[in-house]
Amino acid sequence: MVIAMSPKPPSPPRFSLESGRERGFERVLKWGVLAVVVAGLVWTIPHWPNAWRWVNGREMLYVPEHDPNLDAVELEQVHRELWTKFLVAAARATPGSDDERLNEARKTMRTAIGADENLTEIFDELDGIVTTDRLEGAGAQRRALWLTRAWNHYLDLEGQPYFLHGHITEDRLPIFYAHMYKVVADASATVGEEELRVRAVSRLDRINLREPYLGYASNADESAIVLSDRIMELAIDRVWPLLGSTSRDRLDQIFRPMVVAELRRAMPGETLALLTKAAALRSTLVETRKSILGRRCSYLWIPRPPAIGYTRDELDRLSEFVGEGPCAGVTGEELNTLWKTSEKLQGFEGLDEAAERLAAWVARSIAIHELRLAADELLLDPREPRKCGPCTSGDAREVRSQAAAYMAELAWADAPATALYRICITSAFLGPHARAREIVTQALGGSCREGAPPELTESARALATKEFGNSETIVLGADFPERLPVVPARDQQPERNPDAG
């Protein structure tokens, strides 16, 4: 017999005040955690690129933490005057001391940049390193230099054309200093498939430390930097006089026909004609100044003349130093030569513009050199030895990198003979550069004393690929400047020759 049983009625839902509170707390906790996670993700969005950089072993970029307020800062004054005053005071003060001059320079700087919290934070941290004994540590030195790049990156993000290049020099104690620049040109370029950047910068500060280089590439992020003032000096004091025929310098005589031929192909006709007419005058001006400064026992130093020579005010001040004898500041004959030559140069209309065109033309090969170095920072593993077939095992990585950059310059420059001339006259006494020049010229089958070899471009491209592993084409963008300007310098007074005995 089957006994049918009625189904058991379902149990009523169990509920208690305590369990309801628990589920409510769980919901609040979950939504709270989710809100925190979302807020954290939103906050970290600006930092995501640095996460990838960290994975790839690249230097972290500065990320501003505050809203920018750079319109309230007199950036020209900060870079032309206040940085210099602070750095000079810091260099002269005892690290960690309560120095009155340093305190005043620090206060003036903080007042000038105080409206922008980002600049203030960068400056305060840098100040805390470079004015104390912390600068003796390698980690602190790296941080100090990174802070200058952070300053640059922040200004660049905000479209401000100012730039610092920090250095640390070792004397009895390490000393931090920097050069301050204004960006006068910003152009594009490619190295193979990589899009890079070239900036020309002109000195604002008047710290009495002259750069012994024409450009640099401190890292892949800042890419190629070329120094407008130094390139202008090279262009008007060495390249321009080659259009005349008065130089007694052996390298000038060797390279002159090749450089002049490249100038004729590249320069607009009116520009070339103007430079040619004034070449002998420029040469006279350069040689006269060289003669004045060549008297090592003299107490006089005079600034380099601009393209159109010295102004009347500069020459009037110089007349106060006229003397006779082997240690004269300036002789009457020399002063008269400077007067007459400057007046004649100033009679040529458009000479300033012609000089800027010449400087831009000279800058092109230097930009290619720095682009090769910047691309190496981006593309090569720093832990692996830099390929350099003609190098010896004793050649340091810097030598190898510079040799590769010189070869790339000769391979891709519009005017390779002029590039080789510049390499020969500017790298002889610059340590790794001198060795790099030797490697490059020997690989080409000659030396500077023999001038540019035939088919220089083809030979350099083949060697760049075979010996240095650089097959990438280097191309400057159409926006590379046709004229390379220089920020007008402050009025410079004649002063004691720093090389005088």
Residue pairs with C-beta under 8 A, 6 or more apart in sequence:
46 63
47 63
49 61
50 60
50 61
50 63
53 59
53 60
53 61
54 60
58 220
59 146
59 149
59 219
59 221
60 146
61 153
61 221
62 122
62 149
62 150
62 151
62 153
62 154
64 118
64 154
64 157
65 117
65 118
65 121
66 116
66 117
66 118
66 121
67 117
68 116
68 118
68 154
68 158
69 115
69 116
69 117
70 116
70 119
70 155
70 158
70 160
72 115
72 116
73 112
73 113
73 115
73 116
73 119
74 112
75 155
75 160
75 162
76 162
76 182
76 204
77 112
78 109
78 112
78 113
78 162
79 162
79 164
79 180
79 181
79 182
79 204
79 205
80 180
80 204
80 205
80 490
82 105
82 108
82 109
82 112
83 109
83 164
83 178
83 180
83 205
84 180
84 205
84 206
84 207
85 105
85 108
85 109
86 102
86 105
86 106
86 108
86 109
86 127
87 176
87 177
87 178
87 207
88 105
88 207
89 99
89 101
89 102
89 104
89 105
89 106
90 102
90 105
90 127
90 130
90 131
90 176
91 175
91 176
91 177
92 99
92 101
92 102
93 99
93 101
93 102
93 131
95 131
95 132
95 133
95 135
95 173
96 131
96 132
96 133
102 131
106 127
106 131
109 123
110 120
110 123
110 124
113 119
113 120
113 123
114 120
118 154
119 151
119 154
122 147
122 150
122 151
122 154
123 151
125 143
125 147
126 144
126 147
126 148
128 134
129 135
129 140
129 143
129 144
129 147
129 176
130 144
130 176
134 140
135 141
135 144
135 168
135 173
135 174
135 175
135 176
136 173
136 174
141 168
141 174
144 166
144 168
144 176
145 166
145 168
147 166
148 164
148 165
148 166
148 178
149 166
149 218
149 219
149 221
149 222
151 164
152 163
152 164
152 222
153 221
155 161
155 162
155 163
161 182
161 183
161 184
161 186
162 180
162 181
162 182
162 183
162 204
163 180
163 181
163 182
163 183
163 199
163 201
163 225
164 178
164 179
164 180
164 181
165 178
165 179
165 181
165 216
165 218
165 225
166 176
166 177
166 178
167 176
167 177
167 178
167 179
168 174
168 175
168 176
168 177
169 175
169 177
177 207
177 209
179 203
179 205
179 207
179 209
179 211
180 203
180 204
180 205
181 201
181 202
181 203
181 204
181 227
182 201
182 202
182 204
182 487
183 199
183 200
183 201
184 200
184 201
184 202
184 228
184 484
184 485
184 486
184 487
185 198
185 199
185 200
185 228
185 480
185 481
185 484
185 485
186 197
186 198
186 199
186 200
187 197
187 198
187 199
187 200
187 367
187 476
187 477
187 479
187 480
187 481
188 195
188 196
188 197
188 198
188 477
188 479
189 195
189 196
189 197
189 198
189 224
189 367
189 371
189 474
189 475
189 476
189 477
189 480
190 196
190 473
190 474
190 475
190 477
191 371
191 372
191 374
191 375
191 472
191 473
191 474
192 375
192 471
192 472
192 473
193 472
194 375
194 378
194 379
194 472
196 223
196 224
196 371
196 374
196 375
196 378
197 223
197 224
198 223
198 224
198 225
198 226
198 367
198 370
198 371
198 476
198 477
198 480
199 223
199 224
199 225
199 226
200 225
200 226
200 227
200 228
200 231
200 363
200 481
200 484
201 225
201 226
201 227
201 228
202 227
202 228
202 229
202 485
202 486
202 487
203 227
203 229
203 487
203 489
204 487
206 489
206 490
206 492
208 498
211 227
211 230
212 430
213 227
213 230
213 430
214 226
214 227
214 230
214 231
214 234
214 366
214 426
215 224
215 225
215 226
215 227
215 231
215 366
215 367
215 369
215 370
216 225
216 370
216 373
217 223
217 224
217 225
217 370
217 371
217 373
217 374
217 377
218 225
219 374
219 377
220 374
220 375
220 377
220 378
222 374
223 370
223 371
223 374
224 367
224 370
224 371
224 373
224 374
225 370
226 363
226 366
226 367
226 370
228 359
228 363
228 484
228 485
228 486
228 487
229 486
229 487
231 359
231 362
231 363
231 366
231 484
232 307
232 355
232 356
232 359
232 484
232 486
233 304
234 362
234 422
234 426
235 355
235 358
235 359
235 361
235 362
236 282
236 307
236 355
236 358
236 359
237 282
237 286
237 304
238 252
238 422
238 425
239 259
239 263
239 358
239 362
239 418
239 421
239 422
240 275
240 278
240 279
240 282
240 355
240 358
241 247
241 252
241 279
241 280
241 282
241 283
241 286
242 252
242 255
242 256
242 259
242 260
242 279
243 260
243 263
243 272
243 275
243 276
243 279
244 276
244 279
244 280
244 282
244 283
245 256
246 280
246 283
246 284
247 253
247 256
247 283
250 449
251 421
251 424
251 425
251 448
251 449
254 448
254 449
254 450
254 451
255 417
255 418
255 420
255 421
255 424
255 451
255 452
258 417
258 418
258 421
258 451
258 452
259 415
259 417
259 418
259 421
261 417
262 414
262 415
262 417
262 418
263 272
263 275
263 361
263 415
263 418
264 272
266 361
266 414
266 415
267 275
267 357
267 358
267 361
268 357
270 350
271 353
271 354
271 357
271 358
274 348
274 350
274 351
274 354
275 354
275 355
275 358
277 348
278 345
278 348
278 351
281 341
281 344
281 345
282 307
282 345
284 337
284 341
285 305
285 309
285 338
285 341
285 342
285 345
286 305
288 334
288 337
288 338
288 341
289 302
289 304
289 305
289 338
291 334
292 298
292 300
292 302
292 329
292 330
292 334
293 300
293 301
293 302
293 497
293 499
295 326
295 327
295 328
296 497
296 499
296 500
296 501
297 326
297 327
297 500
297 501
298 327
298 328
298 329
298 497
298 500
299 327
299 329
299 496
299 497
299 500
300 321
300 329
300 330
300 494
300 495
300 496
300 497
301 494
301 495
301 496
301 497
301 498
302 314
302 318
302 330
302 494
303 314
303 489
303 492
305 338
305 342
306 352
307 345
307 351
307 352
307 354
307 355
308 342
308 345
308 346
308 348
308 351
308 352
309 338
309 341
309 342
309 343
309 345
309 346
310 318
310 338
310 342
311 342
313 491
315 335
315 338
315 339
315 342
317 493
317 494
318 330
318 335
318 338
318 494
319 335
320 494
321 329
321 330
321 494
322 328
322 329
322 330
322 331
322 332
322 335
323 329
323 330
323 331
324 331
324 332
329 494
345 351
353 483
356 483
356 484
356 485
356 486
357 482
357 483
359 483
359 484
359 486
360 480
360 481
360 482
360 483
360 484
361 414
361 415
362 418
362 422
363 484
364 413
364 414
364 415
364 476
364 480
365 409
365 413
365 414
365 415
365 416
365 418
365 419
365 422
366 409
366 422
367 476
367 480
368 408
368 409
368 412
368 413
368 474
368 476
369 405
369 406
369 408
369 409
370 405
371 408
371 474
372 404
372 405
372 408
372 409
372 470
372 474
373 401
373 402
373 405
375 472
375 474
376 386
376 401
376 404
376 405
380 386
385 397
385 400
386 397
386 400
386 401
386 404
387 400
387 404
387 467
387 468
387 469
388 395
388 399
388 400
388 403
388 404
388 439
388 467
388 468
389 443
389 466
389 467
389 468
390 403
390 439
390 440
390 442
390 443
390 467
391 399
391 400
391 403
391 439
395 403
395 435
395 439
396 432
398 432
399 432
399 435
399 436
399 439
400 436
402 432
402 433
402 436
403 435
403 436
403 439
403 440
403 468
404 464
404 468
404 470
405 436
406 423
406 427
406 436
406 437
406 440
407 440
407 443
407 460
407 463
407 464
407 467
407 468
407 470
408 460
408 464
408 468
408 470
408 474
409 419
409 423
410 416
410 419
410 420
410 423
410 440
410 444
410 456
410 457
410 460
411 457
411 460
411 461
411 463
411 464
411 474
412 461
412 473
412 474
412 475
413 419
416 452
416 456
416 457
416 460
417 451
417 452
417 456
420 448
420 451
420 452
420 456
421 452
423 437
423 440
423 448
424 437
424 441
424 448
426 433
427 433
427 434
427 436
427 437
428 434
428 437
437 448
441 447
441 448
443 463
443 467
444 453
444 456
444 459
444 460
444 463
445 453
445 459
446 453
453 459
464 470
464 471
465 471
